[in-house]
Amino acid sequence: MGVTTVRLQADVEQHLEAIAARLQRSKGWVINQALSEYIEKQLLEQERWKQTLEAMESAAQGKVVDASEVHSWLNSWGGENEQDAPRSGK
């Protein structure tokens, strides 16, 4: 486990101390939890951005599905004859 020094603004430090006291945990534990959640969120956003760029490239290449097919598929959800997701023809 590494050690990193961080200078906190006074109000951040006060909130950190209050949270740590309320949770009966150390400030280090709270910081680790917060950073872990932040890193997870950043990785998820990075993956979503990658998927967005891939989708935009597919659309630019004409790999699209007609809206009526998508609506039909969505309307079938939860019914007896639920359809498979439509795929582009290209």
Summary of the structure (lengths in Angstrom):
residues: 90
radius of gyration: 23.4
end to end distance: 50.0
largest distance: 60.2
contacts: 158
relative contact order: 0.07
helix: 64%
strand: 0%
